[in-house]
Amino acid sequence: MRALRSSTKNNMISSSFAKPTSRSTILLPSNPPFSYSRSSIPHRPNSRNFISWSGRFLGNSISCSKRSLCMASSSMVNDGFQRFSSPPFQGSESFFRSVLQSVETVYLNRNPTAKAVLELVQSVGNDKICYDHFAFRTFGVNGHGIDSMAQFFLDFGYSEREELRFPAKKLKALWFSPPSTSHSEVGSGVNGPLPRVFISELLVDQMSPEAQKIIRKYTEMSEFGKKYAALASALGSLTWEKPTYSEFLQLASESEYAAWTLVNGYALNHVTISAHQLTSHLRNISSLNQFIEDNGFKLNSQGGTLKVSPDGLLLQSSTVADSFSYQFSDGITESVPCSYIEFAQRLVLPQFKNLTDEEVKEFHRRDGFEVGNADKIFESTSKDQLTRRAA
């Protein structure tokens, strides 16, 4: 297996498609930028090391760390560039999209801002909405971490791509690229191009003993709930019992991510509108941000409303999360953060800058995620941002 990976890696590096970025874990500097941050996490020696590409993958599947990983296969096209295509969809596409629709429905019913924003954007020129990615949060303990949610997507042909780490927040994340489908260019929302999937997990072992005790109590109570993460998301249900208000506050004092996950579970954390796939003037994310604010919605201001990757090719922004009234198990009812909606514009890669707008496809654009951008997007559910929204 080691020899296969080494050989495949060497072949991929020689590709003329694009300059590859390291598939090694991406780390955010450990200097804690936020009030709830604790000490930085060490880089684990067994972190995954893969090659990251700007295209999507096509190829044979191998098993590694309980995941089905895709080995890239390439082909030359008449513009002289070598490309990587998505693997074919596995199983029933109509069933898979039905599950995504249920997950989306729960999300929209709970988050009036997201629903209103989607309707507003779509109303401009009767535009089609394409989702850039779906995002989920998890607890990295007792089998309730990234794997628990990822397995559903892997089973239907998604490919694991790149790991990102956020030391100050005690988080890591993986993103997954979608398979090719029979009608990926048709439809809107969950009936349009399949979204990337971004799944993060809290590194529970690095929390305080008190916080670990709370999280382990509920994940152990869940027992087999980790096998039904996608079902829980589609139903809008926790796989464990409701916590007490004091437990929620204890977690929030250490990690707002942990407190959010305790009361929201596997619920969809956010969907992301692909700005560059819009046809109206809103395809420019700066115009989209202005449009959102002009209609009375607050954008996440952490690091500025527009988050830009170091290469300048990935532009992101997001609204501040909605809140909802939550009755804890001890009878106390309080407002807790729910979810939000994000916007992303992926610019054309330098090697394709001479293509016309009509010629540019999604694989000509910047792919993947950026640690610095994502770190600030996480703050959309923070107390500071919610307080600013209420002001």
PyMOL commands that set and color helices and strands:
alter all, ss='L'
color gray80, all
select helices_A, chain A and resi 2-13+93-110+112-123+146-155+167-169+189-191+204-206+209-235+245-254+256-264+275-277+281-283+285-294+350-352+362-364+371-381+383-390
alter helices_A, ss='H'
color red, helices_A
select strands_A, chain A and resi 21-24+26-27+49-52+61-64+67-70+74-76+82-84+131-139+159-166+171-177+196-202+270-274+307-308+314-318+323-327+333-337+340-346
alter strands_A, ss='S'
color yellow, strands_A
deselect
rebuild
show_as cartoon
